[in-house]
Amino acid sequence: MANYIAEVLWSPLLSLIYLEIGILLLFSSRFIVWKRAIPIFLTYINRRESDSKGKIISHRKAIFTSIGAQIGVGNIAGVATAVHLGGPGAIFWMWISAMLGMTFRMVAVHLSIKEQSTVDESSPLFASPFGYLERYLPRSWGWIPKAFAVLTILGGVIGANLIQSNSVSHALHGQFIFPNLIVALALTMLVAAVIIGGFQNIVKYCAAIAPWMVSLYLLAGFAIIVFNPGKAIEALGSIIYYAFTPYSVGGGVVAYSLQQTLQYGTARSVFSHASGTGMSTFLFTEDSKVSAYMAAITPIIDTLIICTTTGLVILIGMSWQWETGANLATLSFASSLGHIGQIIVVISLVIFAFTSIIAYYYFSQRCFEYLGGENILLFRTLYLVPTFMGPFLSVRFAWTLGDIITGLALLFHLVPLTYIFLFKRREIMAELSA
C-alpha cells in the first residue's frame, strides 16, 4: 500500500509539478538566484558577525547548520537508491531539481524574515514559514499552515530520523557486523545528549562537524574520480544520455523507463536538499536579502557537489544494478580505495545522519510549538522513539515512507509559496534586486 501511494505521488505527478513550478519561479524571478547566490555566499562565509543568542544565529552558522541538516543519508544511500531504481539518468534529474530548488529556498527565506508578524523569538511565527502562510493565504486556506506543520513533524520523525537511523544501522551491520540493538541504543543516546541542550547546542554541533566531514568525504570521492578519468567521463556521459533514453539490459529489455528515471531522481533529490519544503526558514533570521541568497547555496553543495560525487563513484564501481542503499555506496568506494574507502563512507554516513537528526528535531519542535504543544520534554522523548526503532525496519519500507511524507509536505508548502510569490512578485523582486 505504501509503495502504491508513493508511486501515485511521485510518478509522474509530483515530479512534474515540482519541475514546472521551479521553471515558473525561475523565469519569473529573472534567474536572479543563479546570478547572486554564489557571490553573496563568498562575501559572507568568512565574515565575522555578532555572537549567536537565542534563536538568532549568524549567516555563517546558519548556512553550516543548513548544510548539516540537509547532508544526510540522502547524499549517500539516497543517491545509491536513485541510481539503482532509476538508472544513471536519475542523477541528471537530481541536478535539475537542485538548480530549480534554489529559487524556492530564496523566496521562502526572504518571506519568512520580511513578512514575519513578530520579532518575539518565543513566538511560533518567528523566522518560520507560518508567518507568510497565515498572512497571505485566503481565509478558506487557513487550515493549510497547520496541516503543513503536522507533515513537517512527520517529516522530521520519519524522513530525517527513521530513515537516517535505519541507513546507519544497516551500513554498520552490513560492513562491520554491528548488532542493530547496539547501534539503536548508541545513536539514541547521542541524539538525546545534544537535543537536551536546545537550539544553540544543535547549531554548535552542526556548524563544527559538517564542514570537516564533508571535506573528508569529498576528498575520497574526488580521488576516485581523478584516478579513473576514463570511467568518470563515461559515467558523466551515461548520466546525460540515460536521462532521456530508456536504459536497456541484455536482449533490449527496458530495465529503467524514463518515468522511473524522472521519479527517483526528483524524489531522492528533494529528500536530500529539501528545497520547497520550508525547512530553511527556521534557521535564517537576519537580513532577508542576504539570508535568502545564503539559503539558496545549500542545493549546490548538497546535490550538485556531494550527490554528484557519490553518483559518479557508484557508476565507476559498476555494482549499481545488483546492490542498493548504503551497501552500494560503501562497495563502490571500497572497490577503489579498499578498506579505507569503506571506513570513510560508514563514518560519513554516521556523522551525516547524526547532524540531520538533531537539526530536524529543532524544525519539528518549532512546528510542535506552532500547533500549541507545550510539553517539550514529552516531545523530545517521542522524537527519540523512531531513532531507536529505525534500525529494525527494512530499507525499502523506510524510504517509501520518506517519499510519501516529503511529497505531501511539498504540496502543502510549495503550492501556497508559489501563489504568494506571484501575488507579491514585484515587491519581492525589488527587495532582492536592491
C-alpha positions as a Markdown table, in Angstrom:
| # | Residue | x | y | z |
|---|---|---|---|---|
| 1 | Met | 0.0 | 0.0 | 0.0 |
| 2 | Ala | 2.8 | 2.4 | 0.9 |
| 3 | Asn | 4.6 | 1.7 | -2.3 |
| 4 | Tyr | 1.4 | 2.4 | -4.3 |
| 5 | Ile | 0.9 | 5.8 | -2.6 |
| 6 | Ala | 4.5 | 6.8 | -3.2 |
| 7 | Glu | 4.1 | 5.8 | -6.9 |
| 8 | Val | 0.9 | 7.8 | -7.3 |
| 9 | Leu | 2.5 | 10.9 | -5.7 |
| 10 | Trp | 5.8 | 10.9 | -7.5 |
| 11 | Ser | 5.3 | 9.1 | -10.8 |
| 12 | Pro | 5.0 | 11.4 | -12.5 |
| 13 | Leu | 2.5 | 13.8 | -10.9 |
| 14 | Leu | 4.6 | 15.5 | -8.2 |
| 15 | Ser | 7.9 | 15.2 | -10.1 |
| 16 | Leu | 6.3 | 17.3 | -13.0 |
| 17 | Ile | 4.6 | 19.7 | -10.6 |
| 18 | Tyr | 8.0 | 20.4 | -8.9 |
| 19 | Leu | 9.9 | 20.9 | -12.1 |
| 20 | Glu | 7.1 | 23.1 | -13.7 |
| 21 | Ile | 6.8 | 25.3 | -10.6 |
| 22 | Gly | 10.5 | 25.6 | -10.5 |
| 23 | Ile | 10.8 | 26.7 | -14.1 |
| 24 | Leu | 7.9 | 29.2 | -13.5 |
| 25 | Leu | 9.5 | 30.8 | -10.4 |
| 26 | Leu | 13.0 | 30.8 | -12.0 |
| 27 | Phe | 11.8 | 32.7 | -15.1 |
| 28 | Ser | 9.5 | 35.0 | -13.0 |
| 29 | Ser | 12.5 | 35.9 | -10.8 |
| 30 | Arg | 14.6 | 36.5 | -13.9 |
| 31 | Phe | 17.2 | 33.9 | -12.8 |
| 32 | Ile | 18.4 | 36.2 | -10.0 |
| 33 | Val | 19.3 | 33.4 | -7.7 |
| 34 | Trp | 21.7 | 32.0 | -10.2 |
| 35 | Lys | 23.3 | 35.4 | -10.6 |
| 36 | Arg | 23.7 | 36.5 | -7.0 |
| 37 | Ala | 23.7 | 33.5 | -4.6 |
| 38 | Ile | 27.4 | 32.5 | -5.1 |
| 39 | Pro | 28.9 | 36.0 | -4.9 |
| 40 | Ile | 26.9 | 36.8 | -1.7 |
| 41 | Phe | 27.9 | 33.4 | -0.2 |
| 42 | Leu | 31.6 | 34.0 | -0.9 |
| 43 | Thr | 31.3 | 37.5 | 0.7 |
| 44 | Tyr | 29.6 | 36.4 | 3.9 |
| 45 | Ile | 31.0 | 32.9 | 4.5 |
| 46 | Asn | 34.2 | 34.1 | 6.3 |
| 47 | Arg | 32.8 | 37.4 | 7.6 |
| 48 | Arg | 32.9 | 37.9 | 11.4 |
| 49 | Glu | 29.4 | 38.5 | 12.7 |
| 50 | Ser | 27.8 | 39.1 | 16.1 |
| 51 | Asp | 27.6 | 36.2 | 18.5 |
| 52 | Ser | 24.6 | 33.9 | 18.3 |
| 53 | Lys | 22.0 | 34.0 | 21.0 |
| 54 | Gly | 18.5 | 32.5 | 21.5 |
| 55 | Lys | 17.1 | 31.7 | 18.0 |
| 56 | Ile | 19.4 | 34.4 | 16.3 |
| 57 | Ile | 22.4 | 32.9 | 14.6 |
| 58 | Ser | 24.9 | 34.4 | 12.1 |
| 59 | His | 24.7 | 33.9 | 8.4 |
| 60 | Arg | 27.8 | 31.7 | 8.6 |
| 61 | Lys | 26.4 | 29.4 | 11.3 |
| 62 | Ala | 23.0 | 29.4 | 9.6 |
| 63 | Ile | 24.5 | 28.0 | 6.3 |
| 64 | Phe | 26.6 | 25.5 | 8.1 |
| 65 | Thr | 23.7 | 24.3 | 10.1 |
| 66 | Ser | 21.5 | 24.2 | 7.0 |
| 67 | Ile | 24.2 | 22.1 | 5.3 |
| 68 | Gly | 24.5 | 19.8 | 8.3 |
| 69 | Ala | 20.7 | 19.4 | 8.3 |
| 70 | Gln | 20.4 | 18.5 | 4.6 |
| 71 | Ile | 23.6 | 16.5 | 4.2 |
| 72 | Gly | 22.4 | 13.1 | 5.5 |
| 73 | Val | 22.0 | 9.6 | 4.2 |
| 74 | Gly | 20.2 | 11.0 | 1.2 |
| 75 | Asn | 23.6 | 12.1 | -0.1 |
| 76 | Ile | 25.0 | 8.5 | 0.1 |
| 77 | Ala | 22.2 | 5.9 | 0.5 |
| 78 | Gly | 19.7 | 8.1 | -1.3 |
| 79 | Val | 21.8 | 8.6 | -4.4 |
| 80 | Ala | 22.6 | 4.9 | -4.4 |
| 81 | Thr | 18.9 | 4.1 | -4.3 |
| 82 | Ala | 18.1 | 6.6 | -7.0 |
| 83 | Val | 20.7 | 5.1 | -9.4 |
| 84 | His | 19.6 | 1.5 | -8.5 |
| 85 | Leu | 15.9 | 2.2 | -9.1 |
| 86 | Gly | 16.1 | 4.9 | -11.8 |
| 87 | Gly | 19.3 | 4.2 | -13.6 |
| 88 | Pro | 22.2 | 6.6 | -14.3 |
| 89 | Gly | 19.9 | 9.3 | -15.7 |
| 90 | Ala | 18.3 | 9.8 | -12.3 |
| 91 | Ile | 21.4 | 11.9 | -11.3 |
| 92 | Phe | 20.6 | 14.3 | -14.2 |
| 93 | Trp | 17.1 | 15.0 | -12.7 |
| 94 | Met | 18.7 | 15.4 | -9.3 |
| 95 | Trp | 20.8 | 18.2 | -10.8 |
| 96 | Ile | 17.7 | 19.9 | -12.4 |
| 97 | Ser | 15.7 | 19.6 | -9.1 |
| 98 | Ala | 18.6 | 21.2 | -7.1 |
| 99 | Met | 19.0 | 24.1 | -9.6 |
| 100 | Leu | 15.3 | 24.9 | -9.6 |
| 101 | Gly | 15.1 | 24.4 | -5.8 |
| 102 | Met | 17.5 | 27.3 | -5.2 |
| 103 | Thr | 14.6 | 29.7 | -6.1 |
| 104 | Phe | 12.2 | 28.0 | -3.7 |
| 105 | Arg | 14.7 | 28.5 | -0.9 |
| 106 | Met | 15.4 | 32.1 | -1.8 |
| 107 | Val | 11.8 | 33.1 | -1.8 |
| 108 | Ala | 10.8 | 31.1 | 1.3 |
| 109 | Val | 13.6 | 32.5 | 3.5 |
| 110 | His | 13.1 | 36.1 | 2.2 |
| 111 | Leu | 9.4 | 35.9 | 3.0 |
| 112 | Ser | 9.9 | 34.2 | 6.4 |
| 113 | Ile | 12.1 | 37.2 | 7.6 |
| 114 | Lys | 10.5 | 40.1 | 5.7 |
| 115 | Glu | 6.9 | 39.1 | 6.4 |
| 116 | Gln | 7.1 | 37.8 | 9.9 |
| 117 | Ser | 4.4 | 39.4 | 12.1 |
| 118 | Thr | 6.6 | 39.4 | 15.3 |
| 119 | Val | 10.2 | 39.8 | 16.4 |
| 120 | Asp | 9.4 | 37.9 | 19.6 |
| 121 | Glu | 11.8 | 34.8 | 19.5 |
| 122 | Ser | 9.4 | 32.8 | 21.7 |
| 123 | Ser | 6.6 | 33.1 | 19.1 |
| 124 | Pro | 6.0 | 30.1 | 16.8 |
| 125 | Leu | 5.7 | 32.7 | 13.9 |
| 126 | Phe | 9.2 | 34.0 | 14.4 |
| 127 | Ala | 11.5 | 33.0 | 11.4 |
| 128 | Ser | 9.2 | 30.3 | 10.1 |
| 129 | Pro | 7.0 | 29.6 | 7.1 |
| 130 | Phe | 3.9 | 30.1 | 9.2 |
| 131 | Gly | 4.2 | 33.9 | 9.2 |
| 132 | Tyr | 3.8 | 34.3 | 5.5 |
| 133 | Leu | 1.4 | 31.3 | 5.1 |
| 134 | Glu | -1.0 | 32.8 | 7.7 |
| 135 | Arg | -0.7 | 36.3 | 6.4 |
| 136 | Tyr | -1.2 | 35.8 | 2.7 |
| 137 | Leu | -3.3 | 32.7 | 2.2 |
| 138 | Pro | -7.1 | 33.2 | 1.7 |
| 139 | Arg | -9.2 | 32.5 | 4.8 |
| 140 | Ser | -10.6 | 29.4 | 3.1 |
| 141 | Trp | -7.0 | 28.0 | 3.0 |
| 142 | Gly | -6.4 | 28.7 | 6.7 |
| 143 | Trp | -6.1 | 25.0 | 7.6 |
| 144 | Ile | -3.0 | 24.7 | 5.3 |
| 145 | Pro | -0.4 | 26.0 | 7.8 |
| 146 | Lys | -1.5 | 23.6 | 10.5 |
| 147 | Ala | -1.6 | 20.6 | 8.0 |
| 148 | Phe | 1.9 | 21.6 | 6.9 |
| 149 | Ala | 3.1 | 21.7 | 10.5 |
| 150 | Val | 1.9 | 18.2 | 11.1 |
| 151 | Leu | 3.6 | 17.0 | 7.9 |
| 152 | Thr | 6.8 | 18.7 | 8.9 |
| 153 | Ile | 6.8 | 16.9 | 12.2 |
| 154 | Leu | 6.2 | 13.6 | 10.4 |
| 155 | Gly | 9.0 | 14.5 | 8.0 |
| 156 | Gly | 11.3 | 15.0 | 10.9 |
| 157 | Val | 10.2 | 11.8 | 12.7 |
| 158 | Ile | 10.3 | 9.6 | 9.6 |
| 159 | Gly | 12.3 | 11.3 | 6.8 |
| 160 | Ala | 15.1 | 12.7 | 8.9 |
| 161 | Asn | 15.0 | 10.3 | 11.9 |
| 162 | Leu | 13.7 | 6.9 | 11.0 |
| 163 | Ile | 15.5 | 6.7 | 7.6 |
| 164 | Gln | 18.7 | 8.1 | 8.9 |
| 165 | Ser | 19.0 | 5.6 | 11.8 |
| 166 | Asn | 17.9 | 2.8 | 9.5 |
| 167 | Ser | 20.6 | 3.5 | 7.0 |
| 168 | Val | 23.3 | 3.9 | 9.6 |
| 169 | Ser | 22.4 | 0.6 | 11.3 |
| 170 | His | 22.3 | -1.3 | 8.0 |
| 171 | Ala | 25.6 | 0.1 | 6.9 |
| 172 | Leu | 27.3 | -0.7 | 10.3 |
| 173 | His | 25.7 | -4.1 | 10.4 |
| 174 | Gly | 26.5 | -4.9 | 6.8 |
| 175 | Gln | 30.1 | -3.8 | 6.8 |
| 176 | Phe | 31.2 | -4.4 | 10.4 |
| 177 | Ile | 28.6 | -6.8 | 11.8 |
| 178 | Phe | 27.5 | -4.3 | 14.4 |
| 179 | Pro | 24.3 | -5.6 | 16.2 |
| 180 | Asn | 21.3 | -3.4 | 15.4 |
| 181 | Leu | 20.4 | -3.1 | 19.1 |
| 182 | Ile | 23.8 | -1.6 | 19.9 |
| 183 | Val | 23.5 | 0.9 | 17.1 |
| 184 | Ala | 20.0 | 1.9 | 18.1 |
| 185 | Leu | 21.0 | 2.5 | 21.7 |
| 186 | Ala | 24.1 | 4.4 | 20.9 |
| 187 | Leu | 22.5 | 6.7 | 18.3 |
| 188 | Thr | 19.5 | 7.4 | 20.5 |
| 189 | Met | 21.7 | 8.3 | 23.5 |
| 190 | Leu | 23.9 | 10.6 | 21.3 |
| 191 | Val | 20.9 | 12.4 | 19.8 |
| 192 | Ala | 19.3 | 12.8 | 23.3 |
| 193 | Ala | 22.5 | 14.3 | 24.7 |
| 194 | Val | 22.6 | 17.0 | 22.0 |
| 195 | Ile | 18.9 | 18.0 | 21.7 |
| 196 | Ile | 18.6 | 18.4 | 25.5 |
| 197 | Gly | 20.9 | 21.4 | 25.2 |
| 198 | Gly | 18.5 | 23.2 | 22.9 |
| 199 | Phe | 18.9 | 25.1 | 19.6 |
| 200 | Gln | 22.3 | 26.7 | 20.2 |
| 201 | Asn | 23.7 | 23.3 | 21.1 |
| 202 | Ile | 22.3 | 21.9 | 17.9 |
| 203 | Val | 23.9 | 24.8 | 15.9 |
| 204 | Lys | 27.2 | 24.3 | 17.6 |
| 205 | Tyr | 27.5 | 20.6 | 16.7 |
| 206 | Cys | 26.3 | 21.0 | 13.1 |
| 207 | Ala | 28.5 | 24.1 | 12.4 |
| 208 | Ala | 31.5 | 22.3 | 13.9 |
| 209 | Ile | 31.1 | 18.8 | 12.4 |
| 210 | Ala | 29.6 | 19.4 | 8.9 |
| 211 | Pro | 32.5 | 21.2 | 7.1 |
| 212 | Trp | 35.2 | 18.7 | 8.2 |
| 213 | Met | 33.1 | 15.6 | 7.4 |
| 214 | Val | 32.0 | 17.0 | 4.1 |
| 215 | Ser | 35.7 | 17.8 | 3.2 |
| 216 | Leu | 36.8 | 14.3 | 4.1 |
| 217 | Tyr | 34.1 | 12.6 | 2.1 |
| 218 | Leu | 34.6 | 14.8 | -1.0 |
| 219 | Leu | 38.4 | 14.2 | -0.8 |
| 220 | Ala | 37.8 | 10.5 | -1.0 |
| 221 | Gly | 35.3 | 10.8 | -3.8 |
| 222 | Phe | 37.4 | 13.2 | -5.9 |
| 223 | Ala | 40.4 | 10.9 | -5.5 |
| 224 | Ile | 38.4 | 8.0 | -7.1 |
| 225 | Ile | 37.2 | 10.3 | -9.9 |
| 226 | Val | 40.7 | 11.7 | -10.6 |
| 227 | Phe | 42.3 | 8.3 | -10.7 |
| 228 | Asn | 39.6 | 6.9 | -13.0 |
| 229 | Pro | 39.3 | 9.7 | -15.6 |
| 230 | Gly | 38.1 | 7.4 | -18.4 |
| 231 | Lys | 35.4 | 5.8 | -16.3 |
| 232 | Ala | 34.4 | 9.2 | -14.9 |
| 233 | Ile | 33.9 | 10.7 | -18.3 |
| 234 | Glu | 31.9 | 7.6 | -19.4 |
| 235 | Ala | 29.8 | 7.9 | -16.2 |
| 236 | Leu | 29.0 | 11.6 | -17.0 |
| 237 | Gly | 28.0 | 10.7 | -20.5 |
| 238 | Ser | 25.7 | 7.9 | -19.3 |
| 239 | Ile | 24.0 | 10.4 | -16.8 |
| 240 | Ile | 23.1 | 12.7 | -19.6 |
| 241 | Tyr | 22.3 | 10.1 | -22.2 |
| 242 | Tyr | 20.0 | 8.0 | -20.0 |
| 243 | Ala | 18.1 | 11.0 | -18.7 |
| 244 | Phe | 16.3 | 11.0 | -22.0 |
| 245 | Thr | 16.8 | 7.4 | -23.2 |
| 246 | Pro | 15.4 | 4.2 | -21.5 |
| 247 | Tyr | 18.2 | 2.0 | -20.1 |
| 248 | Ser | 18.1 | -1.4 | -21.6 |
| 249 | Val | 19.8 | -4.6 | -20.5 |
| 250 | Gly | 20.7 | -7.8 | -22.5 |
| 251 | Gly | 18.2 | -8.6 | -25.2 |
| 252 | Gly | 17.0 | -5.0 | -25.4 |
| 253 | Val | 14.7 | -5.4 | -22.4 |
| 254 | Val | 14.0 | -1.9 | -20.9 |
| 255 | Ala | 15.2 | -2.0 | -17.3 |
| 256 | Tyr | 14.5 | 1.6 | -16.4 |
| 257 | Ser | 11.8 | 3.7 | -18.0 |
| 258 | Leu | 12.1 | 7.5 | -18.4 |
| 259 | Gln | 9.3 | 7.8 | -15.9 |
| 260 | Gln | 11.3 | 5.8 | -13.3 |
| 261 | Thr | 14.3 | 7.9 | -14.0 |
| 262 | Leu | 12.5 | 11.2 | -13.5 |
| 263 | Gln | 10.6 | 9.9 | -10.4 |
| 264 | Tyr | 13.5 | 8.6 | -8.4 |
| 265 | Gly | 15.9 | 11.4 | -9.5 |
| 266 | Thr | 13.5 | 14.1 | -8.4 |
| 267 | Ala | 12.2 | 12.4 | -5.3 |
| 268 | Arg | 15.7 | 11.5 | -3.9 |
| 269 | Ser | 17.0 | 14.9 | -4.8 |
| 270 | Val | 14.2 | 16.7 | -2.9 |
| 271 | Phe | 14.7 | 14.3 | 0.0 |
| 272 | Ser | 18.3 | 15.3 | 0.1 |
| 273 | His | 18.2 | 19.1 | -0.3 |
| 274 | Ala | 14.6 | 19.7 | 0.9 |
| 275 | Ser | 14.1 | 22.8 | -1.3 |
| 276 | Gly | 10.4 | 23.7 | -1.4 |
| 277 | Thr | 9.6 | 22.1 | 2.0 |
| 278 | Gly | 10.2 | 25.3 | 4.0 |
| 279 | Met | 12.9 | 23.8 | 6.3 |
| 280 | Ser | 15.5 | 26.5 | 5.6 |
| 281 | Thr | 13.2 | 29.2 | 7.0 |
| 282 | Phe | 13.7 | 28.1 | 10.6 |
| 283 | Leu | 17.5 | 28.8 | 10.5 |
| 284 | Phe | 17.9 | 32.1 | 8.8 |
| 285 | Thr | 16.8 | 35.1 | 10.9 |
| 286 | Glu | 18.7 | 38.3 | 9.9 |
| 287 | Asp | 18.7 | 40.4 | 6.7 |
| 288 | Ser | 16.1 | 38.9 | 4.5 |
| 289 | Lys | 18.1 | 39.5 | 1.2 |
| 290 | Val | 21.4 | 38.1 | 2.4 |
| 291 | Ser | 19.7 | 35.2 | 4.1 |
| 292 | Ala | 17.7 | 34.4 | 1.0 |
| 293 | Tyr | 20.8 | 34.0 | -1.1 |
| 294 | Met | 22.8 | 32.2 | 1.6 |
| 295 | Ala | 20.0 | 29.7 | 1.9 |
| 296 | Ala | 19.9 | 29.1 | -1.8 |
| 297 | Ile | 23.5 | 27.8 | -1.7 |
| 298 | Thr | 22.5 | 24.6 | 0.1 |
| 299 | Pro | 21.3 | 22.7 | -3.0 |
| 300 | Ile | 24.6 | 23.5 | -4.8 |
| 301 | Ile | 26.7 | 22.0 | -2.0 |
| 302 | Asp | 24.3 | 19.2 | -1.1 |
| 303 | Thr | 23.3 | 17.9 | -4.6 |
| 304 | Leu | 25.4 | 19.4 | -7.3 |
| 305 | Ile | 28.7 | 18.7 | -5.5 |
| 306 | Ile | 28.1 | 15.9 | -2.9 |
| 307 | Cys | 25.4 | 13.9 | -4.5 |
| 308 | Thr | 27.2 | 14.1 | -7.9 |
| 309 | Thr | 30.4 | 12.8 | -6.3 |
| 310 | Thr | 28.5 | 9.9 | -4.8 |
| 311 | Gly | 26.8 | 9.1 | -8.1 |
| 312 | Leu | 30.0 | 9.2 | -10.2 |
| 313 | Val | 31.8 | 6.9 | -7.7 |
| 314 | Ile | 28.8 | 4.5 | -7.8 |
| 315 | Leu | 28.8 | 4.4 | -11.7 |
| 316 | Ile | 32.6 | 4.0 | -11.7 |
| 317 | Gly | 32.2 | 1.0 | -9.4 |
| 318 | Met | 29.7 | -0.8 | -11.7 |
| 319 | Ser | 27.7 | -2.5 | -9.0 |
| 320 | Trp | 24.6 | -0.3 | -9.1 |
| 321 | Gln | 22.4 | -2.9 | -10.9 |
| 322 | Trp | 22.8 | -5.5 | -8.1 |
| 323 | Glu | 23.2 | -3.5 | -4.9 |
| 324 | Thr | 21.3 | -0.6 | -3.4 |
| 325 | Gly | 21.3 | 1.8 | -0.5 |
| 326 | Ala | 24.3 | 2.4 | 1.8 |
| 327 | Asn | 25.8 | -1.0 | 0.9 |
| 328 | Leu | 26.1 | 0.0 | -2.8 |
| 329 | Ala | 27.8 | 3.3 | -1.8 |
| 330 | Thr | 30.2 | 1.5 | 0.5 |
| 331 | Leu | 31.1 | -1.2 | -2.0 |
| 332 | Ser | 31.7 | 1.5 | -4.7 |
| 333 | Phe | 34.2 | 3.4 | -2.5 |
| 334 | Ala | 35.8 | 0.2 | -1.3 |
| 335 | Ser | 36.3 | -1.0 | -4.9 |
| 336 | Ser | 38.7 | 1.9 | -5.5 |
| 337 | Leu | 40.1 | 2.8 | -2.0 |
| 338 | Gly | 39.9 | -0.6 | -0.3 |
| 339 | His | 39.2 | -0.8 | 3.4 |
| 340 | Ile | 39.9 | 2.9 | 3.8 |
| 341 | Gly | 37.1 | 3.8 | 1.4 |
| 342 | Gln | 34.7 | 1.5 | 3.3 |
| 343 | Ile | 35.6 | 3.2 | 6.6 |
| 344 | Ile | 35.2 | 6.8 | 5.2 |
| 345 | Val | 31.8 | 6.0 | 3.8 |
| 346 | Val | 30.5 | 4.4 | 7.0 |
| 347 | Ile | 31.9 | 7.2 | 9.2 |
| 348 | Ser | 30.5 | 9.9 | 6.9 |
| 349 | Leu | 27.1 | 8.1 | 6.9 |
| 350 | Val | 27.0 | 8.1 | 10.7 |
| 351 | Ile | 28.0 | 11.8 | 11.0 |
| 352 | Phe | 25.7 | 13.0 | 8.2 |
| 353 | Ala | 22.8 | 11.1 | 9.7 |
| 354 | Phe | 23.5 | 12.4 | 13.2 |
| 355 | Thr | 23.6 | 16.1 | 12.2 |
| 356 | Ser | 20.4 | 15.6 | 10.1 |
| 357 | Ile | 18.5 | 14.0 | 13.0 |
| 358 | Ile | 19.4 | 16.7 | 15.5 |
| 359 | Ala | 18.7 | 19.6 | 13.1 |
| 360 | Tyr | 15.4 | 18.2 | 12.1 |
| 361 | Tyr | 14.5 | 17.8 | 15.8 |
| 362 | Tyr | 14.6 | 21.6 | 16.0 |
| 363 | Phe | 12.4 | 22.0 | 12.9 |
| 364 | Ser | 9.9 | 19.5 | 14.3 |
| 365 | Gln | 9.9 | 21.2 | 17.7 |
| 366 | Arg | 9.1 | 24.6 | 16.2 |
| 367 | Cys | 6.1 | 23.0 | 14.4 |
| 368 | Phe | 5.0 | 21.3 | 17.6 |
| 369 | Glu | 5.0 | 24.7 | 19.4 |
| 370 | Tyr | 3.1 | 26.3 | 16.5 |
| 371 | Leu | 0.4 | 23.7 | 16.9 |
| 372 | Gly | 0.1 | 24.6 | 20.6 |
| 373 | Gly | 2.3 | 22.0 | 22.1 |
| 374 | Glu | 3.9 | 22.9 | 25.4 |
| 375 | Asn | 5.4 | 19.7 | 26.9 |
| 376 | Ile | 8.8 | 19.9 | 25.2 |
| 377 | Leu | 10.2 | 17.1 | 27.4 |
| 378 | Leu | 7.5 | 14.7 | 26.2 |
| 379 | Phe | 8.1 | 15.7 | 22.6 |
| 380 | Arg | 11.8 | 15.1 | 22.9 |
| 381 | Thr | 11.1 | 11.6 | 24.3 |
| 382 | Leu | 8.7 | 10.8 | 21.5 |
| 383 | Tyr | 11.1 | 12.0 | 18.9 |
| 384 | Leu | 13.8 | 9.6 | 20.1 |
| 385 | Val | 11.4 | 6.6 | 19.6 |
| 386 | Pro | 12.0 | 6.3 | 15.8 |
| 387 | Thr | 15.7 | 6.9 | 16.3 |
| 388 | Phe | 15.7 | 3.7 | 18.3 |
| 389 | Met | 13.2 | 1.9 | 16.0 |
| 390 | Gly | 14.8 | 2.7 | 12.7 |
| 391 | Pro | 17.5 | 0.0 | 12.7 |
| 392 | Phe | 14.9 | -2.7 | 12.9 |
| 393 | Leu | 12.9 | -1.8 | 9.7 |
| 394 | Ser | 13.5 | -2.8 | 6.1 |
| 395 | Val | 15.4 | -0.3 | 4.0 |
| 396 | Arg | 12.7 | -0.1 | 1.2 |
| 397 | Phe | 9.8 | 0.5 | 3.6 |
| 398 | Ala | 11.7 | 3.3 | 5.4 |
| 399 | Trp | 12.5 | 5.1 | 2.1 |
| 400 | Thr | 8.9 | 4.7 | 0.8 |
| 401 | Leu | 7.5 | 6.4 | 3.9 |
| 402 | Gly | 10.0 | 9.2 | 3.5 |
| 403 | Asp | 8.9 | 9.7 | -0.2 |
| 404 | Ile | 5.3 | 10.0 | 0.9 |
| 405 | Ile | 5.9 | 12.5 | 3.7 |
| 406 | Thr | 8.2 | 14.6 | 1.6 |
| 407 | Gly | 5.7 | 14.6 | -1.3 |
| 408 | Leu | 2.8 | 15.7 | 0.9 |
| 409 | Ala | 4.9 | 18.4 | 2.6 |
| 410 | Leu | 5.8 | 19.8 | -0.8 |
| 411 | Leu | 2.2 | 20.0 | -1.9 |
| 412 | Phe | 1.2 | 21.9 | 1.3 |
| 413 | His | 4.1 | 24.4 | 1.1 |
| 414 | Leu | 5.2 | 24.7 | -2.5 |
| 415 | Val | 1.8 | 25.4 | -4.0 |
| 416 | Pro | 1.0 | 28.2 | -1.4 |
| 417 | Leu | 4.5 | 29.6 | -1.7 |
| 418 | Thr | 4.1 | 29.9 | -5.5 |
| 419 | Tyr | 0.7 | 31.7 | -5.0 |
| 420 | Ile | 2.3 | 34.2 | -2.6 |
| 421 | Phe | 5.3 | 34.8 | -4.8 |
| 422 | Leu | 3.2 | 35.5 | -7.9 |
| 423 | Phe | 0.9 | 37.7 | -5.8 |
| 424 | Lys | 3.9 | 39.8 | -4.4 |
| 425 | Arg | 6.4 | 39.3 | -7.3 |
| 426 | Arg | 7.1 | 42.9 | -8.0 |
| 427 | Glu | 7.7 | 43.8 | -4.3 |
| 428 | Ile | 9.8 | 40.7 | -3.7 |
| 429 | Met | 12.0 | 41.2 | -6.8 |
| 430 | Ala | 12.5 | 44.9 | -5.9 |
| 431 | Glu | 13.8 | 43.9 | -2.5 |
| 432 | Leu | 16.0 | 41.0 | -3.8 |
| 433 | Ser | 17.4 | 43.2 | -6.6 |
| 434 | Ala | 18.3 | 46.2 | -4.4 |
